[in-house]
């Protein structure tokens, strides 16, 4: 994960190690190197610009510490700025005062929504919740069955249209699932919705219709980290089309660069809440900006 950026930054810092104090030229050269490292990691340009401006300002400014040498100071500043662009604090689910808490997943096909629904359900169960999974992706032929398999693995029931009831209406399924959750005392409802291969008006409208029918407490935008800056463009389209409260980043295990993780919060203003790091249900956790920054600088 993020190997390229990690290697690049390590070499920037090691070139500072022999310096007694940093001249303006040293700071400019360092800023240039960090800029290249971020651009190579596929971080969006506005994010890179802000990041570099902050690092330069802080390295030049009054933050001269007696306890740290110049290289350590730059590492500290970069670490803090990384945490900042990754979202600062860990953002947890905001549970509804009156259950069920409704979590709706939105994103493109293949982003990892159905897998994430199972992961989130398993994780919530481990936290003492009683989730219900809802199959409102009636577009993809095997989506309902896939969710049922995932639900079984997670040990979480799945609410799906009755077999043989014809093509279901995803909005009706979502609406009925809330009644079912109340009836069977599920405290969280996780709604899997249909995606398409690309941003599509019909898909967006369906997500809007489901949103309006169930008033989710949290809308999670699920996105594949491996697509880099494309993730940012898709995020923007979903933000404009449906809106969302947080991001679930998937396939971080295959993301050598880190551009999506480092850009999406700054561009959309919404925090990354969950990280998915493999195909197994347990490859999933809350997203911790400080730990992620630590891994990049490790
Ligand atoms: P959906 O179309 O958005 O519902 O996506 P799926 O949940 O069907 O996932 C698409 C593919 O990505 C499947 O083959 C998953 O096993 C795989 N996948 C999902 N999450 C991850 C992850 O975090 N890491 C890896 N390596 N693969 C994942």
Boltz pocket constraint, residues with backbone or C-beta under 6 A from the ligand:
constraints:
  - pocket:
      binder: B
      contacts: [[A, 107], [A, 108], [A, 109], [A, 110], [A, 111], [A, 112], [A, 113], [A, 114], [A, 115], [A, 116], [A, 195], [A, 249], [A, 250], [A, 251], [A, 252], [A, 253], [A, 254], [A, 276], [A, 277], [A, 278], [A, 279], [A, 283]]
      max_distance: 6.0
